[in-house]
Amino acid sequence: MNRFNSTSIKVHEGQWDDNVSWEFHLSDEVPDSSLCSAVYCLAISGTNPESIVLTRNHRGWEMLGGHMEPGETLEQAMVREALEEGGFYPTTYRPFGFRKVIAKEPVINDHHGGTYPLISYIPHFVATTDRPIGEPTGEEILERRIFTIDSLPPIETSGLAIITAGLVAFRNLQS
């Protein structure tokens, strides 16, 4: 059984479909990578802390991230996904929470075969960079943009609450 004991606070929850639900927990701890299926980062430009790099795919605007490849560490997957989706190279990063993903029935893993565990985790990091933001290297995204926090509300995203939680964590680190 997958268990992860963390001092965390559940702040959001939702459903991806009838089979899969999720909870978002604020935490500065990350689950063991063997329990994780993906990783995300809130990409913040080091030149202006209010600049956030987001990507748009078929689900709408999201933080940079995605599935882990076999043998990758959380950090390796986060850097790869940030470069692929946003042209963003994280130079500093810190966890601010994780999604606990709960499936009632097994879900096929289209990326690597087999099925996902019934309970898995998706760590979320706040990442900054001191490098220029380049072009995305991946092909799966529709668009990448750099936003200010004031321009986030009108965009189509189901992840606004988690993005906001990441910004709060970032600001707390700055003070």
C-alpha positions as CSV (number, residue, x, y, z in Angstrom):
1,M,0.0,0.0,0.0
2,N,1.3,3.5,-0.9
3,R,1.6,5.6,2.3
4,F,3.2,8.9,2.7
5,N,3.2,10.5,6.1
6,S,3.6,14.2,5.8
7,T,2.8,17.2,7.9
8,S,0.5,18.8,5.4
9,I,-2.7,20.8,5.2
10,K,-5.4,19.8,2.6
11,V,-6.5,23.0,0.9
12,H,-8.2,21.9,-2.3
13,E,-9.8,18.8,-3.8
14,G,-11.4,17.8,-7.0
15,Q,-12.3,15.1,-9.5
16,W,-10.7,14.4,-12.9
17,D,-13.5,12.0,-13.7
18,D,-15.8,9.4,-12.1
19,N,-12.9,7.2,-11.2
20,V,-10.1,9.6,-10.2
21,S,-10.2,12.3,-7.4
22,W,-7.4,14.4,-6.0
23,E,-6.5,16.4,-3.0
24,F,-4.0,19.2,-2.9
25,H,-1.9,19.5,0.3
26,L,0.4,22.4,1.3
27,S,3.7,20.9,2.5
28,D,7.4,21.6,2.3
29,E,8.0,17.8,2.1
30,V,7.8,15.7,-1.0
31,P,6.7,12.0,-1.3
32,D,9.2,9.4,-2.1
33,S,9.7,9.5,-5.9
34,S,8.6,5.8,-6.2
35,L,5.1,7.0,-5.2
36,C,5.0,9.8,-7.7
37,S,3.7,9.8,-11.3
38,A,4.4,13.4,-12.3
39,V,5.9,16.7,-11.0
40,Y,4.9,20.3,-11.5
41,C,6.6,23.7,-10.8
42,L,5.3,27.2,-10.5
43,A,7.9,28.9,-12.7
44,I,8.8,32.4,-11.6
45,S,11.2,34.7,-13.5
46,G,14.0,35.9,-11.2
47,T,14.0,39.3,-12.9
48,N,10.4,40.0,-11.8
49,P,8.9,37.9,-9.0
50,E,5.4,38.6,-10.4
51,S,6.2,37.0,-13.8
52,I,5.0,33.5,-14.1
53,V,5.6,31.1,-17.0
54,L,2.5,28.9,-17.9
55,T,1.8,26.5,-20.7
56,R,-1.5,25.8,-22.5
57,N,-2.4,22.3,-23.6
58,H,-5.8,20.6,-24.3
59,R,-6.8,21.1,-20.7
60,G,-6.2,24.9,-20.6
61,W,-3.4,26.9,-18.9
62,E,-1.3,25.0,-16.4
63,M,2.0,25.2,-14.4
64,L,5.0,23.6,-16.1
65,G,5.2,19.8,-15.5
66,G,4.2,16.4,-16.4
67,H,4.9,12.7,-16.1
68,M,8.1,11.3,-14.8
69,E,10.2,9.1,-17.1
70,P,11.5,5.8,-15.7
71,G,14.6,6.3,-13.6
72,E,14.2,10.0,-13.2
73,T,14.4,11.8,-9.9
74,L,11.8,14.4,-9.1
75,E,14.3,17.2,-9.7
76,Q,15.3,15.7,-13.1
77,A,11.7,15.4,-14.2
78,M,10.9,18.9,-13.1
79,V,13.8,20.5,-15.0
80,R,13.1,18.4,-18.1
81,E,9.4,19.3,-18.1
82,A,10.1,23.0,-17.4
83,L,12.4,23.2,-20.4
84,E,10.1,21.2,-22.6
85,E,7.0,23.1,-21.8
86,G,8.2,26.6,-20.9
87,G,11.8,27.1,-22.0
88,F,12.4,27.7,-18.3
89,Y,15.5,26.4,-16.5
90,P,14.9,26.2,-12.7
91,T,18.0,27.4,-10.8
92,T,16.4,27.3,-7.4
93,Y,13.3,25.4,-6.3
94,R,11.5,24.3,-3.2
95,P,8.4,22.2,-2.7
96,F,5.2,23.9,-1.6
97,G,2.7,21.0,-1.8
98,F,1.5,17.9,-3.5
99,R,-1.5,16.4,-5.1
100,K,-2.6,13.1,-3.7
101,V,-4.3,11.2,-6.6
102,I,-6.8,8.5,-5.7
103,A,-8.3,6.1,-8.2
104,K,-11.2,3.7,-7.4
105,E,-10.2,1.4,-10.3
106,P,-6.8,1.0,-12.0
107,V,-5.9,3.6,-14.7
108,I,-3.9,2.6,-17.7
109,N,-0.5,4.4,-17.9
110,D,-0.4,5.5,-21.6
111,H,3.1,6.9,-21.1
112,H,5.0,3.8,-19.8
113,G,2.5,0.9,-19.9
114,G,0.9,-0.9,-17.1
115,T,-1.3,1.0,-14.7
116,Y,-0.9,3.8,-12.2
117,P,-1.0,2.9,-8.5
118,L,-4.5,3.5,-6.9
119,I,-2.9,6.2,-4.8
120,S,0.0,8.3,-6.2
121,Y,1.4,11.7,-5.7
122,I,2.3,14.8,-7.8
123,P,4.8,17.1,-6.0
124,H,4.6,20.8,-6.8
125,F,7.6,23.1,-6.5
126,V,8.1,26.9,-6.6
127,A,11.0,27.4,-9.0
128,T,12.9,30.5,-9.9
129,T,15.6,31.1,-12.5
130,D,18.4,33.6,-13.1
131,R,18.6,32.6,-16.7
132,P,16.8,34.1,-19.7
133,I,13.6,32.2,-20.6
134,G,14.1,30.4,-23.9
135,E,11.9,28.6,-26.3
136,P,10.1,25.4,-25.2
137,T,11.9,22.3,-26.4
138,G,8.8,20.0,-26.3
139,E,6.1,19.4,-28.9
140,E,3.0,18.6,-26.7
141,I,2.1,22.2,-25.7
142,L,-0.1,24.5,-27.7
143,E,1.3,27.8,-26.3
144,R,3.6,29.2,-23.6
145,R,3.3,32.7,-22.1
146,I,4.8,34.8,-19.4
147,F,2.0,36.3,-17.2
148,T,1.9,38.7,-14.3
149,I,-0.2,37.7,-11.4
150,D,-2.7,40.4,-12.3
151,S,-3.4,38.8,-15.7
152,L,-4.1,35.3,-14.3
153,P,-7.8,35.6,-13.4
154,P,-9.1,36.0,-17.0
155,I,-7.3,32.9,-18.3
156,E,-8.9,29.5,-18.5
157,T,-7.3,27.4,-15.9
158,S,-8.7,24.9,-13.4
159,G,-5.4,25.2,-11.4
160,L,-5.7,28.8,-10.3
161,A,-6.1,27.9,-6.7
162,I,-2.9,25.8,-6.7
163,I,-1.1,28.6,-8.7
164,T,-2.2,31.1,-6.0
165,A,-1.1,28.7,-3.2
166,G,2.4,28.5,-4.9
167,L,2.6,32.3,-5.1
168,V,1.7,32.6,-1.4
169,A,4.5,30.1,-0.6
170,F,6.9,32.0,-2.8
171,R,6.1,35.3,-1.1
172,N,6.4,33.7,2.4
173,L,9.9,32.5,1.4
174,Q,10.8,36.1,0.3
175,S,9.9,37.6,3.7
